[in-house]
Amino acid sequence: MTKLFSGRAASLIGLILGISSMAFAVGYLQMVLYLAPCSLCILDRAVVIGLIVVFAQALIHNPLNTGRKVYASLATLLSLTGIGICARHVWLQHQPKDDVPECGPGFWHMLENLPFKSFLDKIFNSTGDCASIQVQFLGLSLPAWTLVLFIVFLLISLAMFFSPGRRNTDA
């Protein structure tokens, strides 16, 4: 019986999807449309970069079953993290304008000047600029599309986890 979806194929698909999404975010949204990423968008990008690294390592390493499950577990954890960040972002965009927290200082300023715990607190609680919807496609905002992207990453990582892996043929 042939394998329909191997762990290596899942790694390749995840890698291509991650690189494509970063190229779109930086190459088109930021460089062509001149959209500055908010704090939560920067966190989303960091998670996507983490997924790119995990999928690239899994593709290059092509481990046996246990190693493949480790890579898949890391990708699952990162995907769930991205889903959480995007869910918060979408929630902020659906708040009444009067209930949205005021804009805080910029991402890099906070990172350089605040303790890490305060930095994380500010990112998740003082995100007035994150509530603005700058671009929509098919009725969904960019954070909503990024949420869909992370759900796809989660499905890829689960497929990678449960796919039939290569076995050690050395006896």
C-alpha positions as CSV (number, residue, x, y, z in Angstrom):
1,M,0.0,0.0,0.0
2,T,1.4,3.4,-0.9
3,K,1.6,6.3,1.4
4,L,-0.8,9.0,0.4
5,F,0.5,11.7,2.8
6,S,3.9,11.2,4.3
7,G,5.4,13.2,7.1
8,R,8.0,14.6,4.7
9,A,5.2,15.7,2.3
10,A,3.5,17.5,5.3
11,S,6.8,19.2,6.1
12,L,7.2,20.4,2.6
13,I,3.6,21.7,2.4
14,G,4.0,23.5,5.8
15,L,7.4,25.0,4.7
16,I,6.0,26.3,1.4
17,L,2.9,27.7,3.1
18,G,5.0,29.4,5.8
19,I,7.5,30.9,3.3
20,S,4.6,32.1,1.1
21,S,2.7,33.7,3.9
22,M,5.9,35.6,5.1
23,A,6.6,36.7,1.5
24,F,3.0,38.0,1.3
25,A,3.2,39.7,4.7
26,V,6.5,41.4,4.3
27,G,6.9,41.6,0.5
28,Y,3.4,42.7,-0.4
29,L,1.6,44.0,2.7
30,Q,4.5,45.8,4.2
31,M,6.6,46.8,1.2
32,V,4.0,47.4,-1.5
33,L,0.9,48.5,0.5
34,Y,3.0,50.1,3.3
35,L,1.0,48.6,6.1
36,A,2.9,48.7,9.3
37,P,2.4,45.5,11.4
38,C,0.9,45.9,14.8
39,S,2.3,44.2,17.9
40,L,0.1,41.1,17.5
41,C,1.0,40.9,13.8
42,I,4.7,40.9,14.7
43,L,4.0,38.0,17.2
44,D,2.1,36.2,14.4
45,R,5.1,36.6,12.1
46,A,7.4,35.2,14.8
47,V,5.2,32.1,15.2
48,V,5.2,31.6,11.4
49,I,9.0,31.9,11.4
50,G,9.1,29.3,14.1
51,L,6.9,27.0,12.1
52,I,9.1,27.5,9.0
53,V,12.1,26.4,11.0
54,V,10.4,23.3,12.4
55,F,9.0,22.3,9.0
56,A,12.4,22.9,7.3
57,Q,14.3,20.9,9.9
58,A,11.7,18.0,9.7
59,L,12.0,18.1,5.9
60,I,15.8,18.0,5.9
61,H,16.2,15.5,8.8
62,N,13.4,13.2,7.6
63,P,13.4,11.3,10.9
64,L,12.0,8.0,11.9
65,N,8.6,7.8,13.6
66,T,9.6,9.2,17.0
67,G,11.5,12.2,15.5
68,R,8.7,13.0,13.1
69,K,6.2,13.0,16.1
70,V,8.5,15.4,18.0
71,Y,8.6,17.8,15.0
72,A,4.9,17.5,14.6
73,S,4.3,18.2,18.3
74,L,6.5,21.3,18.1
75,A,4.5,22.5,15.0
76,T,1.2,21.7,16.8
77,L,2.3,23.8,19.8
78,L,3.3,26.7,17.6
79,S,0.1,26.5,15.6
80,L,-2.0,26.6,18.7
81,T,0.0,29.6,19.9
82,G,-0.7,31.3,16.6
83,I,-4.4,30.4,16.9
84,G,-4.5,32.0,20.3
85,I,-2.8,35.2,19.2
86,C,-5.0,35.5,16.1
87,A,-8.2,34.8,18.2
88,R,-7.3,37.7,20.5
89,H,-6.6,39.9,17.5
90,V,-9.9,39.1,15.8
91,W,-11.7,39.6,19.1
92,L,-10.1,43.0,19.5
93,Q,-11.3,44.0,16.0
94,H,-14.9,43.1,16.9
95,Q,-15.0,45.2,20.0
96,P,-17.0,48.5,20.0
97,K,-14.7,51.4,19.2
98,D,-15.3,52.8,22.7
99,D,-14.2,49.6,24.4
100,V,-10.9,49.1,22.6
101,P,-7.8,49.9,24.8
102,E,-5.8,53.0,23.8
103,C,-2.8,52.5,21.6
104,G,0.3,51.8,23.5
105,P,3.9,52.6,22.6
106,G,5.5,50.8,19.6
107,F,6.5,47.1,19.7
108,W,10.2,47.6,19.6
109,H,10.1,50.4,22.2
110,M,8.2,48.1,24.6
111,L,10.6,45.2,23.9
112,E,13.7,47.3,24.6
113,N,12.3,49.2,27.7
114,L,10.0,46.9,29.5
115,P,10.5,43.7,31.6
116,F,9.4,40.7,29.5
117,K,6.3,40.0,31.6
118,S,5.2,43.7,31.3
119,F,6.0,43.5,27.6
120,L,3.7,40.5,27.1
121,D,1.0,42.2,29.2
122,K,1.2,45.4,27.1
123,I,1.1,43.4,23.8
124,F,-2.1,41.6,24.8
125,N,-3.8,44.4,26.7
126,S,-2.9,47.8,25.1
127,T,-3.4,47.1,21.5
128,G,-5.6,49.9,20.1
129,D,-3.9,49.9,16.7
130,C,-4.5,46.1,16.5
131,A,-8.3,46.8,16.5
132,S,-8.3,48.7,13.2
133,I,-9.2,46.8,10.1
134,Q,-6.9,48.0,7.3
135,V,-7.6,45.4,4.6
136,Q,-10.4,42.9,4.0
137,F,-10.6,40.0,1.5
138,L,-13.8,38.1,1.1
139,G,-15.2,39.8,4.2
140,L,-12.4,38.7,6.5
141,S,-9.7,40.9,8.0
142,L,-6.0,40.0,7.8
143,P,-6.0,38.6,11.3
144,A,-9.0,36.4,10.5
145,W,-7.1,35.1,7.4
146,T,-4.1,34.5,9.6
147,L,-6.3,32.6,12.0
148,V,-7.3,30.4,9.0
149,L,-3.7,30.0,8.1
150,F,-2.8,28.8,11.6
151,I,-5.7,26.3,11.5
152,V,-4.2,25.0,8.3
153,F,-0.8,24.7,9.9
154,L,-2.5,22.8,12.8
155,L,-4.0,20.4,10.3
156,I,-0.7,19.9,8.6
157,S,1.1,19.2,11.8
158,L,-1.6,16.7,12.9
159,A,-1.3,15.0,9.5
160,M,2.4,14.9,10.0
161,F,2.0,13.4,13.5
162,F,-0.4,10.7,12.3
163,S,1.1,9.9,8.9
164,P,2.7,6.6,8.4
165,G,6.4,7.2,8.9
166,R,9.4,5.6,7.5
167,R,10.8,2.8,9.6
168,N,14.3,1.8,10.5
169,T,15.2,-1.0,8.1
170,D,18.5,-1.8,9.8
171,A,18.2,-5.1,11.6
